[in-house]
Amino acid sequence: MAHCIVPEADAILDHEYSLHEKGFVRLVDYLGGDARIVQAARVSYGKGTKTVREDAGLIDYLLRNEHTSPFEQVVLTFHIKMPVFVARQWIRHRTARVNEISGRYSVMKDEFWLPEPAAVAMQSPDNKQGRKNEAVPPEQALEIIETLRAGQKAAYSGYKKLVDAGLAKELARVNLPLSLYTEWYWQIDLHNLFRFLSLRMDAHAQREIRDYAGVILEISEKVCPLACTSFRRHMLNGLRLSSEEAAAFSRLLAGGESGLTGREMERLAEKLARIK
């Protein structure tokens, strides 16, 4: 098979998917698609399949059984604009190739992320890294947003004053806040993209990075619809159980007691609640 062309993916190249007020995701380029995954698998499986239904079955089998190397044959390149605090979570996934705008060479734009009122919530008492599920009252949310806005305005005013005075940009930038927007080109193979999405679309991930992950999955479905369907089935909406949890299910199905402690049952219930 020569160069793999996916018309649905070609149709959205460079299309800007807007996020929040100023962010976006764009598919810049792609290499391969569902057909490339099947072709790569056929090296091991012989002539393999011939119909879309058979291709879908093979892809589903590969993903279900964690035969991941054929998915590495598909590569997607995105241009993404996001606030720095999202980028710092994102970069923890060290399986991609990244080129980010540099504040040492460029004057950073006066562009900052602000939460929507419905996203403003207090610290969760039982989740040290997250917020409560319920938002604060609208009036309080607007006051908080204005406080954030004032801080951003002051920080950028000081930054621009230093730049205009001739201070090195690499020094002038140091007081800019995490809400500043940054941009990068992000290239990743499909296997590692699915790993990224399974973690960043999880309910425990921060809301703002979940928004970006959801758009990236929507775009990826244009490139590899069959593979993304299997991803949703087995990784995003699937459930992985420990040996103790699996044994407990077996006992429950047989009409017995689970054998789990109260806390273990709570953890199992949390897993079940995350299935979409």
JOPE-V414776 format. One record per residue. SS is DSSP state (alpha for helix, beta for strand, coil for the rest). OMEGA is omega in degrees with one decimal (* if undefined). NEAR is the number of other C-alpha atoms within 12 Angstrom. Layout:
SS_OMEGA_NEAR, SS_OMEGA_NEAR
This chain:
coil_178.0_13, coil_-179.7_9, coil_-176.9_13, coil_-179.6_23, coil_177.1_22, coil_-175.6_25, alpha_-179.4_15, alpha_177.5_19, alpha_177.9_30, alpha_-175.9_22, coil_-177.7_18, coil_178.8_24, coil_179.6_25, coil_174.7_20, coil_-176.6_19, beta_174.4_22, beta_-174.4_29, beta_177.1_19, beta_-178.4_28, coil_-176.3_25, coil_-172.4_18, coil_-178.0_25, beta_176.7_33, beta_170.3_29, beta_176.2_35, beta_170.3_35, beta_-177.1_36, beta_-176.5_28, beta_175.2_30, beta_176.2_36, beta_178.7_31, coil_179.5_35, coil_178.5_40, alpha_-178.1_42, alpha_179.3_36, alpha_177.0_33, alpha_-179.7_43, alpha_179.8_44, alpha_179.7_30, alpha_179.5_30, alpha_-178.4_29, alpha_174.7_22, alpha_179.2_15, alpha_-171.3_15, alpha_-179.9_14, coil_-177.1_12, coil_172.4_14, coil_-167.1_22, coil_-176.0_22, coil_-177.2_16, coil_177.9_12, alpha_179.9_17, alpha_178.3_14, alpha_176.0_18, alpha_179.3_30, alpha_178.9_28, alpha_179.3_22, alpha_179.0_32, alpha_179.4_41, alpha_177.7_32, alpha_-179.1_24, alpha_-177.8_29, alpha_-178.2_35, alpha_-177.1_24, coil_174.2_15, coil_169.5_19, coil_-164.1_20, coil_-171.3_28, alpha_177.9_25, alpha_179.9_34, alpha_177.7_40, alpha_178.5_31, alpha_179.5_28, coil_-177.2_37, beta_178.3_34, beta_177.7_38, beta_-177.9_33, beta_166.6_39, beta_-171.0_33, beta_174.5_39, beta_-173.3_36, beta_174.1_39, beta_-175.4_34, alpha_-177.7_30, alpha_173.9_25, alpha_-179.8_30, alpha_-177.9_31, alpha_172.1_21, alpha_-176.4_24, alpha_-172.3_31, coil_176.0_22, coil_175.7_15, coil_-167.1_23, coil_-176.9_18, coil_-179.6_21, coil_175.1_26, beta_-170.4_21, beta_169.6_22, beta_-172.9_18, beta_174.4_25, coil_-175.6_23, coil_174.7_17, coil_174.6_25, coil_-176.4_17, coil_-173.4_15, coil_169.8_17, coil_-176.0_27, coil_-177.5_29, coil_176.8_24, coil_-177.1_24, coil_-176.0_27, beta_176.8_33, coil_172.1_30, coil_179.6_35, coil_168.6_27, coil_-179.2_23, alpha_-177.9_20, alpha_-179.2_22, alpha_-178.2_26, coil_-178.4_28, coil_179.7_25, coil_179.6_22, beta_176.5_16, coil_179.9_14, coil_-177.6_12, coil_177.3_11, coil_-172.1_14, coil_-176.5_11, coil_-175.1_14, coil_-178.9_21, beta_174.7_22, coil_179.7_21, coil_-177.1_20, coil_179.8_17, coil_174.5_22, coil_177.5_22, coil_-176.0_16, alpha_-178.9_17, alpha_178.9_14, alpha_179.3_18, alpha_-179.7_23, alpha_177.5_22, alpha_179.7_18, alpha_179.9_25, alpha_179.2_25, alpha_175.8_18, alpha_177.2_16, alpha_-179.1_24, alpha_-179.7_23, alpha_177.9_17, alpha_178.7_23, alpha_-179.6_27, alpha_179.9_25, alpha_-179.1_19, alpha_-178.0_27, alpha_177.9_29, alpha_177.6_21, alpha_178.4_23, alpha_-176.6_31, alpha_178.4_26, alpha_180.0_18, alpha_178.0_22, alpha_-179.4_24, alpha_178.9_14, coil_176.2_12, coil_177.9_14, coil_178.3_18, coil_-177.2_20, alpha_-179.3_24, alpha_175.2_20, alpha_-177.8_19, alpha_-173.5_27, alpha_-164.4_30, alpha_-180.0_22, alpha_178.9_23, coil_-173.5_34, coil_-179.6_29, coil_179.8_26, coil_176.4_32, beta_177.2_36, beta_173.0_35, beta_178.7_35, beta_171.2_31, beta_168.0_29, beta_-172.5_27, beta_-178.1_33, beta_-174.0_30, beta_175.8_33, beta_-170.4_33, alpha_178.6_40, alpha_-179.6_32, alpha_174.3_27, alpha_178.2_41, alpha_177.1_40, alpha_177.2_30, alpha_-176.6_33, alpha_-178.9_34, alpha_179.0_32, alpha_-173.0_26, alpha_170.3_31, coil_177.8_31, coil_-177.2_28, coil_-179.9_28, coil_178.1_23, coil_179.9_26, coil_-174.1_27, alpha_-173.6_29, alpha_178.1_35, alpha_174.0_34, alpha_178.6_26, alpha_179.5_27, alpha_-179.2_36, alpha_179.1_37, alpha_178.2_30, alpha_179.5_29, alpha_175.8_38, alpha_177.8_35, alpha_178.4_25, alpha_-177.6_34, alpha_178.2_46, alpha_174.8_28, alpha_-177.9_29, alpha_-175.1_39, coil_-175.9_42, alpha_-179.0_28, alpha_-179.9_32, alpha_-179.6_43, alpha_174.8_35, alpha_177.9_28, alpha_176.5_30, alpha_179.4_37, alpha_-175.6_29, alpha_-169.5_22, alpha_-175.7_26, alpha_-175.5_31, alpha_-176.2_31, coil_176.9_24, coil_-176.8_22, coil_176.3_23, coil_-177.3_18, coil_170.4_19, coil_179.1_15, alpha_179.3_11, alpha_-179.7_19, alpha_178.1_25, alpha_178.2_18, alpha_178.8_18, alpha_177.5_23, alpha_179.3_21, alpha_178.8_17, alpha_179.4_16, alpha_178.8_15, alpha_179.2_12, coil_177.7_11, coil_-178.7_11, coil_177.0_13, coil_-177.4_15, coil_-177.3_21, coil_179.6_19, coil_174.5_23, coil_179.6_14, alpha_180.0_11, alpha_178.2_11, alpha_176.5_18, alpha_177.2_19, alpha_179.4_14, alpha_177.9_18, alpha_178.1_25, alpha_177.0_17, alpha_177.6_17, alpha_-178.0_23, alpha_-178.5_18, alpha_-177.7_16, coil_177.9_22, coil_-176.1_21, coil_*_16
